[in-house]
């Protein structure tokens, strides 16, 4: 899935595909969700930050929530920083 994110020139299309994969993966398919989340993080755009912030705030699986927070830090930039501060309740 990381290759999918890197190979698609249209980031919006890549985001749509990866977010659909994430959304359709069942609770016991953590590896699928992890791969999709990583691919989304690789995009590094505003859509990715928004999606990952939502995962960090709402995902039932604590491992995925931690990964989402890590990815926000890895993406960097003002949007990701604001998302992390919001998650920490320091908005």
Buried (B, 14 or more C-beta within 10 A) or exposed (E): BBEBBEEBEEBEEBBEBBBEBBEEBEEEBBEBBBBBBBBBBBBBBEBBBEBBBEBBEEBEBEEBBEBBBBBBEEBEEEBBBBBBEEBEEEE
